[in-house]
Each structure stands twice: as C-alpha cells, then as structure tokens.
Amino acid sequence: MIAYFVMELGLEDNMPIYSGGLGTLAGDTLFSYADMDIPAVCVTLLYKRGYNLQKITPHGMQLDFDALWDYKRYLRKLDLEVEIYFGDKKQKVACWEYWVRSKSDVRVLFLDADIEGNDPEIRRLNSKLYFDDGLYRLRQEILLGIGGYRVLKALGYAIHIYHMNESHSAFLVVELLRELGSLEEVRKRCVFTTHTPVPAGHDRFPVEMVKEELKVYDHIDWDKETEEGNINLSLLASKYSGKVNAVSHRHKFVTAGIFPELAEGIEYVTNGVYHKRWVHEEIQDLFNEYMPGWDENPILLQRAYEIPSELLLRKHNRIKSELVNLVNKQTDASFSDDVLTIGVARRVTPYKRNDLILRDVDRLVHIAESFGEIQIVFAGKAHPRDGLGKEMIKNIFEKIKLIRGKTKAVKVAFLENYGIDMARLLIAGCDVWLNNPKRPYEACGTSGMKAGMNGVLNFSTWDGWWLEGGIEGVNGWGIGPKPSWQDMTESKDEEDLEDLYGKLAYVIIPTFYRHRDEWVRLMKNSIATIGPYFNTHRMVSEYISKVYKIGLR
Ligand SMILES: *Cc1c(COP(=O)(O)O)cnc(C)c1O
C-alpha cells in the first residue's frame, strides 16, 4: 500500500482545495492509481475556505475572496480522532474521507483539526490553503505529516511506501523515526518528489520554532538537521527518503544544482496528465471511434493519423465555438469562431511571464494587421500576497484597453477565476497554447500536455516537459534558444519576445490561415507524440519501476 501525501489536491471543480498544477497533478495521479489497480491511500488537509476565489475589477485589480464550499456534501466524516501535539498543547485531529472509484478504489483522507475543544489557533489551520508562511504554515505541515501518519495508523493501514509529493509532509519522518528506530529503516519506506526549481521555493523554518512546536517529539536531534539556522523541509525529506525524484528530465539537472549533495541519487519521473479527464468529450468521441482502447492504454494515441482530417477539425471547432461563447458571455472582447485563438492560462507570477506577448503592443498589432487576425484569451490567479503577480494582471487589463483603441485585428480577453472546469474547455478550445516561462524555472508544466493531446499546438519556452516532448515544427514550436539539459542560463525577455513575434508572424499565423492541411497534420502529430507519453498512466508505471521499488527490498 502506498500512502500519497499532498498539501493540495485538484479532484473536482467544486472542491477548491488546489492552487494550480501541483494539485491537478495529484488528482490525476489518484485517477490513474485507481484505474491501474494500484493499492494507494491519499492524505491531505481539509481547507474549509478553500484556496482563493478571484474577482477582477474593470481596472484589472484582483480581489480575493474565500472559496467556501459545501465539503459535507463531498466528504464523509469518519468516526475517528487521533491526538497530536503542537508545542505542549495536546490537540485532536478528525478525518473525512472521499473515494476515487475505478478498478480499485483509492481513499482520500482529509485531516481536520477544526473541532470542538481545540485551541482557536489550531482550529484556524483548516481555513485556507497557502494562507500564510511562518508558524501557521509550519503547523499546517505538522498537521499533514504527523497527523497523517497517526490517522493511517489508527485506521490500521500497513503502508509499504510513504510518498511525500513535495516536502510539505516531511514531518512524517519524525514519526517514522520513532516507530522504526533508525535513518536506514525510514529510508526503506519513504520517497520524495521535489517540484520546486528555485532555492527560495523550498519551505524552511527557524530551527528554534521547529524545536518549540515539536518539543514532545524529542527523539530527533534537530541540530543535526539544521542548515544555517533553518530546517529546510526538502533537505529533511531527501535525507530520510530512499529515493528522491525530480519531475522532468530537465528538472533533474536543475535539482542537482540546488542540492549538490543529492545530485548522485536523483531520479526523474516526468509528470503526466490523466488523459480521460483532460481530453475534451468531443475529441474523446473521435478517439473512441478511431482508436478504441485509448482510454485504458493511451499508447494507442500514436494512431491519431487515422482520424479523418475534416472530422478532427470539425470537432475542434465545436469546442472552440463553445469557448468563444464563454468569452463573449463573460467579457466584451467580441471573439469570433474563425480567428486564430491563443490561450495563456496558469498561475500569474513573474517567472511565468504571463503578459509577455503583450509587451510590445505596436509590434503585435502590426503583426496581426499584416499577417492575420488573432485573439488571445488569458486566465489565472495571482496568489493573494503576490504583489507582482497582481501587477501583471493589471498590466494585461491596461494593454487590453490600449489594443482596443488601436485595432480590431487583435482581441484580448481575461477570464476570471481559472479552475479545473474552465481549464478543460479553455485548453482544448484554443488553437495554440502559449507558455513562456523564464528558463530554467519551469520544473515540468502540465497544461501543455493537456493541450497537446487535444490537438492544440504548443508554443513554449524550451524548458520543463517541452524540452523533452517538443519537436520544432512537428508538434508545436519553441520560444527562444534551446538549451542542453545541463544549461542553466536564464532566458532573456527581449530574445524570447523576438522569437515569439517572429514565429507568430512568419510561421504560425500563415500556417493557420493559408495551409490548413499542414495545420491538421501538426494537430495529429501533437496527439500522436504527446498523448502516448505525457499521461499519468505512464507516469505511475514509472513511479513503480523507478521509485517505489525501494519498498521491494
Ligand atoms: C493543468 C493546470 C495547471 C497547470 O498549468 P501549467 O501551465 O502547467 O502551470 C494549473 N491550473 C489548472 C486549473 C490546471 O488545470
């Protein structure tokens, strides 16, 4: 039995307990476990006010609201309580369950310390996801790691592998060390997946704070785990894990740069997406007809060439039309069905450079007026405390106004409150999926995989998964120079922007409007090259063969 620990989880649109790719990946992983009959149980936290509901004023200011949800409708409370300590405060933890059902049923356990009798400070931990750093975050992570271990014990699970998906659950090793007695034994049971490509992204807490909060658990010598006065959870998780893995081939080298002491043993398993969730229903109909069995065995997607071109285009255009309707209902951008549509949707934060394509408005307008019309649809939330991310949303809104005063050849819209359901339509309904993060900061990325298996062409920086999956001019296009796996130089905005505008004007727009046969060929290439590999069925198989195998010894 595998215990899969995650801080955020994207299972359903109505369960707003995820912030982005990490959460949707966790959801996709559980769907594949269940389909593939892998014995697994997932542990996460219940956030009663969810992540963040986004509204945007006409001037582009993001307003942040609680994402309240009816968790009692989705989850069932178990008749069970365990005890854990925060400092010397003994607190109770309750647990709710949810089942992902398929060939085997995967249980998801939601920890809840917001119960009668607990300290108000502890009860607040189940309020919001990624609400605060510092003590609040440390306590959430104690709740996840130690509370999760306790709940699994209380329910009688015999766990062979504890999978820490990101380091948020690393305090779990404290309990394992008590139970198993030595580092060597703990390492036979734990694996750690790191997703974070920048040193500053790794959770760390002052050692004194950790010692105080965990003082009851005194069998671990925190001074030995300390780095410059801090406990770094990624280092803690790595040290106690028998296997550490990065999330793309490229990211393996990035991780080796951040943690040179681990470099030797780092494995990589490239992320995937759960094809049955992310291939749009319209396209699924085609796949069922021309590649029956693709849902159980996505390798069959390599046969996409057998789909008649006109059918593929017709289905794609139906989804696109649905997207255009949504844009026109929610904004005054006046999109049309027959214009080249470019999608840009993900967390809004500086390294993602969400607004890059709008950097030089005059150039963009000139391109569209000379080569062919375009429409661009944006979506994505900035973290409530990410001031620069919020500035970027505001900038996009300002550019929308500016462009509207100049031309009708470029139309731009921003859709509020990006989430799973919107992503399913938005990603499949665009013609081109644009992703231009700054190299080398994209650990993997998954939205481009979702696009690719719908026949939507990727236009992306050569980083993360795209360095592995992208073939220039065959299943999409790259932006900026293509680095070697080991090359960690940062991309330069001007250079990337030049390449972005150049390919848009001379390759993408002309192919779309004047070489439709070639465009459909690229769509099929995209399905056939991206579908068979970048799915969570393949990913889960690789976890078993490369990572979980430590549990067999
Ligand atoms: C897939 C997905 C993401 C991840 O997008 P990236 O472009 O890979 O960062 C984020 N949010 C939602 C809702 C998604 O479905």
The ligand as an SDF file (V2000), in Angstrom:
LIG
                    3D

 15 15  0  0  0  0  0  0  0  0999 V2000
   -3.0790   21.9520  -15.6330 C   0  0  0  0  0  0  0  0  0  0  0  0
   -3.4780   23.0730  -14.7410 C   0  0  0  0  0  0  0  0  0  0  0  0
   -2.4970   23.9250  -14.2040 C   0  0  0  0  0  0  0  0  0  0  0  0
   -1.0310   23.7750  -14.5240 C   0  0  0  0  0  0  0  0  0  0  0  0
   -0.7070   24.6180  -15.6050 O   0  0  0  0  0  0  0  0  0  0  0  0
    0.8260   24.8840  -16.0320 P   0  0  0  0  0  0  0  0  0  0  0  0
    0.7010   25.7220  -17.2460 O   0  0  0  0  0  0  0  0  0  0  0  0
    1.4480   23.5610  -16.2830 O   0  0  0  0  0  0  0  0  0  0  0  0
    1.4400   25.6150  -14.9090 O   0  0  0  0  0  0  0  0  0  0  0  0
   -2.9100   24.9600  -13.3820 C   0  0  0  0  0  0  0  0  0  0  0  0
   -4.2100   25.1610  -13.0850 N   0  0  0  0  0  0  0  0  0  0  0  0
   -5.1840   24.3680  -13.5800 C   0  0  0  0  0  0  0  0  0  0  0  0
   -6.6020   24.6330  -13.2200 C   0  0  0  0  0  0  0  0  0  0  0  0
   -4.8450   23.2940  -14.4230 C   0  0  0  0  0  0  0  0  0  0  0  0
   -5.8160   22.5090  -14.9000 O   0  0  0  0  0  0  0  0  0  0  0  0
  1  2  1  0
  2  3  1  0
  2 14  2  0
  3  4  1  0
  3 10  2  0
  4  5  1  0
  5  6  1  0
  6  7  2  0
  6  8  1  0
  6  9  1  0
 10 11  1  0
 11 12  2  0
 12 13  1  0
 12 14  1  0
 14 15  1  0
M  END
$$$$
